[in-house]
Amino acid sequence: LEIGRSLTVGSVGCKVAAILRGDADIYVSLSAKSAPKHWDMAAPEAVLLAAGGGFSHADGKPLTYTSSSFLQAGCLIASHGISHPLLCERATKAMASIDPGFQV
């Protein structure tokens, strides 16, 4: 993905705020059993989407809030929105190379 640098910040909300402020361009979450919960993702996603950003699985499918496990597992990408489809495409290809069985 040609990442230039990374930031270390707290919650998903803080990561999305960094995108909204222009301090970051992308947030990628790679998780399975330790995935963020629905309540960690819902408000940050709503704010980012309302601001014109993108937040989805790497395959472009939207986040859903219907699973009984309450987990948002897989490769999740939040971005400023302009290049979101391209970021998803590149992340999907990268994950297929790095970990072919990983759920995107």
LINKA-V784109 format. One record per backbone hydrogen bond with DSSP energy under -0.5 kcal/mol. NH is the residue of the N-H (numbers start at 1). CO is the residue of the C=O. Records with the same first field share a line. If there is no record, write none. Layout:
BEGIN
NH->CO ; CO
END
This chain:
BEGIN
9->7
15->11
16->12
17->13
18->14
19->15
20->16
21->17
22->18 ; 19
23->18
24->18
27->78
29->76
30->28
31->29 ; 74
35->32
36->72
38->70
40->37
41->37 ; 38
42->38
45->41
46->42
47->43
48->44
49->45
50->46
51->47
52->49
53->48
54->79
56->77
57->61
58->75 ; 104
59->104
60->57
63->55
70->67
72->36
73->71
74->31
75->103
76->29 ; 74
77->56
78->27
79->54
80->25
84->81
87->83
88->84
89->85
90->86
91->87
92->88
93->89
94->90
95->91
96->92
97->93
98->94
99->95
102->99
END
